[in-house]
Amino acid sequence: MEQRQHTPSPMRLLEILKDRFGALEAAAYSSIKLARYAPENELSMDLLVAQSVLEFGSSLRDALEDAGEWARARGVGPVG
């Protein structure tokens, strides 16, 4: 018997991406903090990239909040 795979809603996909992004964001925070003590070439992430990652994270959280408001307004459930 063939099993159908359920496709998550766009809001759920956004939640999944936010969760996965957490690891990348942690590396960015660590790189910025360690830059006080170690040369940049020894960091796990370039500082400009780290700052961009953190800015993207902020945008991602804003998008998740907007998606949650959109979903609640349509009665399709909470997001975030």
N, C-alpha and C positions, 0 to 999 in steps of 0.2 A: 504494500500500500504506500503510495506517494504521500509524503508529509509536506504540507504547505508551510512555508516560513512566514511568520507574521512580520510585517513591516511596521516599525514604530512610527508614531506620529512625528511631524516636524518638531513639535515642542519637546517630545522625548529625545529626539536626536540632538537637539540643542543642549538638553541636560547632560546627555552622554558626553558630548564634546567638552562641555564645561568641566566635567569630572576628569576627563583625560588630560585636559589642559593643565590641571593642577600640578602634575609632575614637572612639566616644562616651566611653569611659573616658579616652582620651588627652586629649580636650578638657576633661574634668573635672579631670584632673591639671594641665593647663596653666592653667586658670582659677584653681585654688587657688594655684598657684605665682606667677602674675602678679598676684594680688590684693595681694601685698606691695609692688608698684610702681605699680599703676594703680588708678584708682577702679573700683568694682564695675560701674558702668554702662558701662564700656568693655570689660568681659570678655565672652568668647564665651558664658559660662554663669553664671547666678546661683550664688552660692556654696552656698546650701542645696540647689539642684538638683545641683550638682557632688558634694556630700557624699552625697546620695541615690544618685547614679549609682555612686559608689564602693562604697557599701553593697550595692547591687544586684549589682555585679560580684562581690563576695565571696560573696553567696548563690548566684550563678550558678556560680561555681567549685565551691562545696560540692555543688550539685546535680549537676554534671558528674562529680565524684568519686563521689558516691553511685550515679549511673547506671553508672559504670564498674564499681563493685563488684557491682552487680546483674547487669550483663552477664557479667562474669567468672564469677560464681557459677552462671550458667545456660549457660556455655560458648558464648556468642554473640559473643565477641571483645572485644578491648580498646577502651576509650573513654578519651579524654582526652589 
